[in-house]
Amino acid sequence: MKKAVEEILKHVGEDISRDGLKDTPQRVQNAWEFLCSGYDIDPKKILNKALFDTTNQQMVVLKNIKFYSMCEHHMLPIIGKASIAYIPNGKVVGLSKIPRIVDIYARRLQIQEQLTKQIADTIYDVIKPKGVAVMIKARHMCMEMRGVQKQSNTITSSLNGLFQTNDKTRAEFFKIIT
């Protein structure tokens, strides 16, 4: 990877021997290893380690979980917030595990639509709740820094179970998170 970064720097007209760039190839490699560290973690194992019995059947909501990801098309940042809800069906998960799931999937090359679905499907498959809702609002640097060069928020959602079939439940979720 360091050699590839050196080639990129040369290609854009930089002098790779100048002070400010001497350690850049290693720093870029370290950064990308972190930014793509989600490939090495199984999100289902994270959730399975923190399941607890419950009699609660009311909505559990985690709102505005900040994340950073990288667009798989241009390898530029996606900066956003995820709001996630589920309705327990005999099990709850440790609250810190939900943001960890967001980070695991966000630390892969992504498109927002797929990120939203991966989070919802994983929670639905592992916790087996009555329903899961995920809404992500994000800015895409591939749109802002190049291309149309306009700032906007992209909003995606993925709904499973009661959130998909029950209008009142879905409306309650969107009311809570807005």
Stockholm file with secondary structure:
# STOCKHOLM 1.0

chainA/1-178         MKKAVEEILKHVGEDISRDGLKDTPQRVQNAWEFLCSGYDIDPKKILNKALFDTTNQQMVVLKNIKFYSMCEHHMLPIIGKASIAYIPNGKVVGLSKIPRIVDIYARRLQIQEQLTKQIADTIYDVIKPKGVAVMIKARHMCMEMRGVQKQSNTITSSLNGLFQTNDKTRAEFFKIIT
#=GR chainA/1-178 SS CHHHHHHHHHHTTCCTTSGGGTTHHHHHHHHHHHHTGGGGCCHHHHHHTTEEECCCCSCEEEEEEEEEEEETTTCCEEEEEEEEEEECSSEEECTTHHHHHHHHHHTSEECHHHHHHHHHHHHHHHHCCSEEEEEEEEEEHHHHTSTTCCCCCEEEEEEEEHHHHCHHHHHHHHHHHC
#=GC SS_cons         CHHHHHHHHHHTTCCTTSGGGTTHHHHHHHHHHHHTGGGGCCHHHHHHTTEEECCCCSCEEEEEEEEEEEETTTCCEEEEEEEEEEECSSEEECTTHHHHHHHHHHTSEECHHHHHHHHHHHHHHHHCCSEEEEEEEEEEHHHHTSTTCCCCCEEEEEEEEHHHHCHHHHHHHHHHHC
//
